[in-house]
Amino acid sequence: MTGAADIQAVTFGLGDETFAVPVEYVREILDYRETFRIPNGPAWLLGLTDMRGQGVATIDFRVRLGLPATVASPATRILVVDVPLEDRALTLGLVVDRVLEVSSLQRGAIEPAPDIGVAWPSDFIAGMIRRTEGFVVLLDIARIFSAADAGALAAPALAAA
């Protein structure tokens, strides 16, 4: 049984690291597919993915977090999330190495993000949860993609339309 203070989160892997995003931001999980490339976007923008007739900007999440890019495998997935911005929600597809599970994370077990020793910006981290097999990094999805990023994503998407 989960407590009122628990966070339901989708956990996923990037390399050897495990990350989590609260379920409330996850729209769906898609099998990986090639994207429709759009020119002049940020390096982490792969292109557009068709999701039932809607073009979804798709991000190489490894590159966005400052990790090296990798080749897609059969386990690679696209995690479709709604990123909350000040004036709207931005729907993005995040390419991740693998989706693990939906977990119940105890809010009281969340530790603050370390200031040093991580390969990605610590302001992207809402906290860390210690598990027997290692840490799970709880991401602050709204801080990873800012309003400026939304503008950068909208310009190439409009150009492709």
Residue pairs with C-beta under 8 A, 6 or more apart in sequence:
2 8
2 104
3 106
5 106
5 107
5 108
6 104
6 105
6 106
6 107
7 22
7 104
7 105
7 106
7 107
7 110
7 138
8 22
8 23
8 24
8 102
8 103
8 104
8 105
9 20
9 21
9 22
9 23
9 102
9 103
9 104
9 105
9 138
10 20
10 21
10 23
10 26
10 29
10 79
10 99
10 101
10 102
10 103
11 18
11 19
11 20
11 99
11 100
11 101
11 102
11 103
11 136
12 18
12 19
12 20
12 21
12 77
12 79
12 96
12 97
12 98
12 99
12 100
13 19
13 96
13 97
13 98
13 100
14 61
14 62
14 65
14 67
14 96
14 97
15 62
15 67
15 70
15 97
17 137
18 100
18 134
18 135
18 136
18 137
19 96
19 136
19 137
19 138
19 139
20 103
20 105
20 129
20 136
20 137
20 138
20 139
21 79
21 81
21 138
21 139
21 141
22 138
22 141
23 102
25 81
25 82
25 83
25 84
25 141
26 79
26 80
26 81
27 80
27 81
27 82
27 91
28 51
28 80
29 77
29 78
29 79
29 80
29 99
30 49
30 51
30 77
30 78
30 80
30 93
31 77
31 78
32 72
32 76
32 77
32 78
32 95
33 49
33 78
35 46
35 47
35 48
35 49
35 58
36 47
36 48
36 49
36 50
36 55
36 160
37 46
37 47
38 45
38 47
38 48
38 156
38 157
38 159
38 160
39 156
39 159
39 160
40 155
40 156
40 159
41 47
41 152
41 153
41 156
42 149
42 152
42 153
43 63
44 59
44 60
44 61
44 63
44 64
45 57
45 58
45 59
45 60
45 152
45 153
45 156
46 58
46 59
46 60
46 95
47 57
47 58
48 55
48 56
48 57
48 58
48 157
48 160
49 55
49 56
49 58
49 78
49 93
50 56
51 80
51 93
54 91
55 157
55 160
55 161
56 80
56 91
56 92
56 93
57 90
57 91
57 92
57 93
57 153
57 157
58 78
58 92
58 93
58 94
58 95
59 92
59 93
59 94
59 95
60 69
60 95
61 79
61 94
61 95
61 96
62 68
62 69
62 70
62 95
62 97
63 69
64 94
64 144
65 119
65 120
65 121
65 124
65 144
66 119
66 120
66 121
67 119
67 120
70 97
72 95
73 97
75 97
75 98
76 95
76 96
76 97
76 98
77 95
77 96
77 98
77 99
78 93
78 94
78 95
78 96
79 93
79 94
79 96
79 99
80 91
80 92
80 93
80 94
81 91
81 92
81 93
81 94
81 141
82 89
82 90
82 91
83 89
83 90
83 91
83 92
83 141
83 142
83 144
83 145
83 150
84 141
84 142
85 142
85 145
85 146
85 147
85 150
86 147
90 145
90 150
90 153
92 145
92 153
103 136
105 129
105 136
105 138
106 129
109 129
109 130
110 126
110 127
110 128
110 129
110 138
111 127
111 128
111 129
111 130
112 127
112 128
113 122
113 123
113 125
113 126
113 127
113 128
113 137
114 122
114 128
115 122
116 122
118 125
123 140
123 143
124 139
124 140
124 143
124 144
125 137
125 138
125 139
125 140
126 138
126 139
126 140
127 138
128 135
128 136
128 137
128 138
129 135
129 136
129 138
